[in-house]
Structures are given as structure tokens and as C-alpha cells.
Amino acid sequence: MRAPAALALLLCTVPMLAAASDDDTPAFDRPGLGFSPTTLPRGGVALELGLPSLARDRDGEGVLSTQYSSDVTVRVGVGERVELQAFGTPWNRLRVAPRGQPASTLRGAGDSGVALKVALPSGSDRHAWALLASTTFDTGERDFSAGGPQYALGASYEYTFNDRWSGALYANAVRGAGEQSLSWSPSLSVALSENVGAFVEAGFTHTQGAPSTAIAGAGLTWMVARRVQLDASFDLGLDADSPDLQAGLGVSFYFR
């Protein structure tokens, strides 16, 4: 199935699956490097938007690259502990400024894909596990595309220390379009109030044939309504080979 058809099929299920009512709002997958180890209940729908994200880096030759991207993820609960996802980056703007030369600006859509998320059973409420298998299709413009399909398998584990504190560990393997990489990220989260939370995180990526990268940062979440979350986060590069800055604002909605 071509990616646009898969995305359209999943998006068309949103009105049909959003008719039920439930007072509980599940955890959203954004923000942060990892994803929530829980899934949406059957019939639940979440829309998660980046508004937008920023990536800024200056390479060893002094070329400054600044990219703004919008990302969209639709999550649909299809069974007990199982959800489907569709995702993409429909808008990107990249400004490249070589040292001492005129800057150029590129615009276009990025790649899109689909994913299957499965929450694994646990013998304790303190532990939560999930796997996320995804396929990304090269539907984007040349300057914002991987250039071929990519396949990824991610895992997320979360341990709840008490009513306020929790820790998580995330890992993700990507293969395809000439790339093979492995990333992992530890994080620590705290509930500052009933509606506001904060987290700190670090991320490490090893890509075959390329330098390893390391970043660290923090973020905030705010439940402005029972089913609406705002978020803000940033990560800074920890060495010369890592991106100088990654940051973003976002909003997430839950429909049930």
C-alpha cells in the first residue's frame, strides 16, 4: 500500500472511532525523544502536532543550518493494548547560510509513515512496557526525504517511583535508505502540579559510517483542558558532531 493511501485510510477512521465517551485521558507520545509505554483504549483517537520544531547546527566549515518543521501524528486505539499510528512532516523550511556567502532557503514536505504500537503486559502497576514498529515512506521532497523506505523498531520502559516521580528508558533501531542506526535515551519526569509536568532527558545515537551523537535537554507539559496538552522542550548537543540545538512547541488532543 502506498503511503498516501495508508495515511488516508487511517485518517478516515477518526470520525468513526471518536464517538464514545470516557473521562480518562491517556498519556500522549509527545514531547521528548521517546514515547509513552501505554496505548490508547479501543476507539480512542489522539492528534499530536508540532508547532513547529526547530533544529539549528553549525558544521566544521562554518555553514549554519536552521530548519523549522511541522510534524503530525494520529494515533488510533484498535484493540486492547494495540494502536495504529500515521505520521508525517507536511511542512519544512531550511535556511543554509555558508560563512561569507549568501544564504539559501528550501521549502517542502517531508516523509510520512505508519506504525503499530503494542503495550506489553506487566505484573505491577509500577512497570510499563511498549514496542513501536514503524515504516517511513519516501514521500517527501528531495531535500527533506531519506530517499527510500526506512524501518524502525522502538521500545519504551517506564518505572513509577511514586505519585510524582517516574523514570523511563527508550531505544530505537532504524534501517533502510542506506542508513543503519541505534539510539537510546534515559529520562526522568516529575509532576509539578495536577496539570503541569517536567522532564529531563539525554539521547545517544550511533549511525553506521558516521560519528556518534549525544544530546541532553528538558521539557514541560501542561494540561490546559481535560483532553488538551501543550508542551515545550529543547535538547542541546554535547559534542561537536551533535546538533547544536533542537527545540519545539506542540499541542495534543484526545478524542473519545
Beta strands, then each sheet from edge to edge (+ up, - down):
strand 1: 45-58
strand 2: 64-79
strand 3: 82-97
strand 4: 104-108
strand 5: 112-120
strand 6: 127-137
strand 7: 150-160
strand 8: 165-176
strand 9: 179-191
strand 10: 196-207
strand 11: 213-225
strand 12: 228-237
strand 13: 245-255
sheet 1: 4+ 3- 2+ 1- 13+ 12- 11+ 10- 9+ 8- 7+ 6- 5+
end
